[in-house]
Amino acid sequence: MTLLFWLFLALSFVVVLLSLTGIYAVLSFSASQRTREVGIRIALAGRGRHVIAVLFRRPLMQIGLGVLIGLLVANRLSEGDMVPVIALYGCVVTAISALAMLGPVRRALRIQPLDALRAE
């Protein structure tokens, strides 16, 4: 294996790590900004699983759409050679995104509805 291969591998690892860190930060911030909405939903007798579904739906749909577009572009540009790599990256991004949402969602579900409504 050549030095160029190892440099490319290291660079791609750094790029993946940075993109996952960015996704984690954005999703965590987005979920924390919806604390008041969660408080209102719980105050109106919303179940925890329904609140979780509402918080997870939009980010995971956006990530799924991004992965799908990435797969289509990779298939078109590389004539199918890069599709398995992009598919694996898409699975990793989706899993990390779901894990990124767990912490803020759990924190939002623990908040008392009255405290969430008083937050602003």
N, C-alpha and C positions, 0 to 999 in steps of 0.2 A: 504494500500500500504506500502510496506516495504522500509526500508532505502536503500537497495540494488537497488531497482527499481529507486528511485530518484537519486541515484548516477550515475546509468547507463544513465538515461535521461539527466542529466547535462553534463556528459562526451560526449554523442552523440551530444548534442547541440553545445558544444565547437568544436568538430571535424567538424561538418557541417559548422560552422562559419569560422573556419580556412581554410577549403577547398575552400569555396566561396571567401574568401579574397585573397587566392593565385590565384584562377582563374581570379579574377578581375585584380590583379596586372599584371599577365602575358599577358592577352588580351589587357590591356591598354598600356603596354610597346610595344607589337607587333604592335598595330595600330599606335603608335607614331613613330615607326621606319620606317613606310612606307609613311612618309610625302612626300618624294621626288617622290615616285611612284604616289601618288595622284596628285602632282603638274604637273607631265608629262601627266597624263591622262586628267586632266582638260585643260592643254595647248593644247592638241590635240583634243579639242572640245568634251571631254567626258562629258556626262550628270551626274548630281549629283547622280541620282538613280543607274546608272551603276557603278559608283565608289563605292557607298555604297554596292552594291551587291558583288563586287569583294572583298572588305574588310571583309564582313561578311561571305562569303562562306566557306573559309577554317577553321576558328575557329569553326564555328557551325557544320561543318561536323565532325571535330575531337571530339567535345563534344557529338554529336549524336552517333558516333561510340563507345565512352566510355560508354555512357548510355546503349546502346544496349548490349555491352559485359557484363556490370554490371548486367543487367536483366537476361541474359542467365546464368551467373555464379550463381546468386542468386536463379534462378529457379532450377538449377541443385543441388546446395548444400542444399537448405532448403526445397526442394520438394514443392515449390510453396507458402510457408508461407510468405516469405519476399518480394515477387514480388510487391505487392501494395506499400510497403514502399519504395523500390528501384525506382519504377516508379514515385512516388511523388518526391523523391529526384532528379531524373533525370529531371523532369519538372522544379523544382526550380533552378537547376544548369543551365539549358538551358536559363531560363528567366533572371537569374542574369548575365549570359554571354552576352546575347544580350544587356542588360542594360549597361554592362561594356564597350561595344564597342561604345555606342552612343556618349559619351563625346569625346574621341579621334577622332572619325570619323567626328563629327561636327567641331572640331577644325581644322582637316586637310582640310575639305571642305572650310573653311573660308580663308585659306592661298592663297595668290596670287601666280599663277604659277611661276612667275619670282623669287619671294622670295624663293619658295621651291627649285628651281633649283640652286640658289646661296647658299643654306644652307650648303653645304659641301665645 
